[in-house]
Amino acid sequence: MKEILILGAGQSTPYLIKYLLNEAQKNDWFVTVGDLSLENAQKAVNNHPNGNAIHFDINDAALRGTYFEKADLVVNMLSPVFQHLVALDCLNHNTHMITASYENPKVRDLDADLNRKGLIVLNEMGLDPGIDHMSAMKMIHQVQNSGGVIKAFLSYGSGVPAPEVESNPLKYCITWNPRNVVRAGEVGAQYMERGSIKVLSYHHVFNRTWAVEVDGVGTMEAYPNRNSLIYQEIFGLKNVDTMIRGTLRYPGWSETWQQIVRLGLSNDTMPIPNLNEYTYRQFLGMFLPLHAPGARLEQRVANLLRINPTGKIMENLKYLGLFSEEKISDAPSTASEVMIQLLVKKLPLPENGRDMVILQHEMDVEFPDAKDGIQRLKSTLIEYGEPGGYTAMSKTVGLPAAIAAKLILTEQLPLTGCQLPTHPVIYEPVLEELEKLGIRFKEEAQVKSSE
């Protein structure tokens, strides 16, 4: 019997666990789900005969050793900060690993040792990164096999509430790890536009937005996502003059989040003592300069940020609870942990609401002997969650990793080492099964208008 160890039972994992438990019954596998919250793990396993739930603390070396030793495959859905630790333990215990996180450079350094042992560590096997990479590579290879030359590549990803959900003024709901929402953009961004490299620090990412039209949804707001330039080599697009990967939100999100970044409320590196002894209002006051006695906090914030004290941004900050006299709960140690608390509390997905996932690729392509000049190719995925059931985020993040796990355990993935899902032997069978499960892209082509 082959053993699968899944680390993490958070919002992105329920569909992954369901899929692998179903496959476990068919293939004589056993699935162990470990999480800091035993209750969450038990809920995900749901007394399945081929599953077990355990309390799992990733910082417990002896516990890791016990479970890694008997695992044939580890599916790591924990925070990216643990990626190297998990990969190193997998290497030491001769265990394959899959993760939905971006590839860690330290994990890449394990490539030679993984190859020597015949092991695979498959990174970026979720939604974004994951399905976006696989669908982009399929599209790129189709264009190149047709003799086309790609001049521009733009790719967007998003996880937001469905358009009909109006549960809060920010029009956003937490359907995945809230820490990733709070720390979005922290490394800055880099991309290429019309042959010019653009570099943004963290404090400017949410100022650099533009409109993107998504069929069936309408106008979305995009901001640049991390370092787009590395994908020129990964995707084999060294000669494009535009290379952009962006994140989509409903219009208005970025102007509010930009002010949260400016205030320093997303900082997760500087511990603040005794935060649970303060109110959220007092916490916010920590990030303002000294002031004249009697000045109201709301006006001081507006003055510092140079925003309208009665405008939309201020209303959003108030909605999040930053001006509240309520005492900070639990025992957070950093500003980002306080913001995580507030987002989870103030921006939940309504009980019968559904979320929506969007992936969209746009390519400007010049085909040989084309009479119409450059074509704009567009490929769009829109997936909705089930009201009161599985979220679109859980399904699209979990399924790629689950399908890849099946390929590895059934010896249908003839690769070793540190890998991304850009190889045809990975993306072809995964995308094929995703399509059978109803997750498919709509493709269209049109002549690009002159600018």
ABEGO torsion letter per residue (X at the ends): XBBBBBBEABAAAAAAAAAAAAAAAAAGBBBBBBBABAAAAAAAAGGBAABBBBBBBAABAAAAAAAAAABABBBBABBAAAAAAAAAAAAAAGBBBBBABBBBAAAAAAAAAAAAAGBBBBBGBBAOBGAAAAAAAAAAAAAAAAGBBBABBBBBBBBBBBAABBABAAGBBBABBAAAAAABGAAEBBBBBGGBBBBBBAAAAAABBBBBBBBGAEBBBBBBBEBAAAAAAAAGAAABABBBBBBBBBBGAAAAAAAAAAAGAABAABBBBGAAABBAAAAAAAABBBBBBGBBAAAAAAAAAGBBAABAAAAAAAAAGAABABBBBEBBABAAAAAAAAAAAAABBBAABBBBBBBBBBBBBBBBGBAAEBBBBBBBBBBBBBBGBBBAAAAAAAAAAAAAAAAAAAGABBBBEBBBAABAAAAAAAAAAAAAAGBBBBBBBBBBBBX
